[in-house]
Amino acid sequence: MASLLFWVVAVVLVGSALMVVGARKIVHSALALVVVFAMAAGIYLLLNAEFIAIVQILVYAGAVTILILFALMLTRIDNPSQMTNPTSKSWWGALIVSALVCVGIIFASTFNHSTALVGTAAAGSGYGAGSCALPPNNVAYIGTLLYSPSCYSYVLPFEIASLVLLVAIVGAIVIGRED
């Protein structure tokens, strides 16, 4: 059942991704992008990554798509019936790059990794291994990793990332303000 659900989600994802790049009107491309983001969240759910699926829906399908649609609404087009995504001559380059990516994916999926390296990683000899019990779901595990004082905590890198984002916001305000 899970493999059938995966194939349904994958076919819808690939079809809507093709609609994103092939639609003649940019609004149709943006709406197909919503479907792409939702189907990617479905694949994350099939992989038991609930937190990533929720973030995918909230951030990408919600915020990014709304931002794109607002940008489309606020830009002026002289002739609304004009096609906003005309065909171009760069399809051959895109086809070559896509073929190279497919070959790389096939090579990476069939490449046989060393079993000795996998065995040492699974033994738990790494830093902080075995110091935390695994919580019942992924969201609790992410919370434990971020904020737990007993396990290896990612609080300091998390706070450093928030300071970098704060500096970027202040810099954008300084650059964008009118004198």
WOWOWO-V835192 format. One record per helix or strand of 2 or more residues. SS is the DSSP state (h for helix, s for strand). FROM is the first residue (numbers start at 1). TO is the last residue. If there is no record, write none. Layout:
# WOWOWO-V835192
SS:FROM:TO ; SS:FROM:TO
This chain:
# WOWOWO-V835192
h:2:22 ; h:26:46 ; h:50:74 ; h:91:110 ; h:115:122 ; h:138:147 ; h:155:176
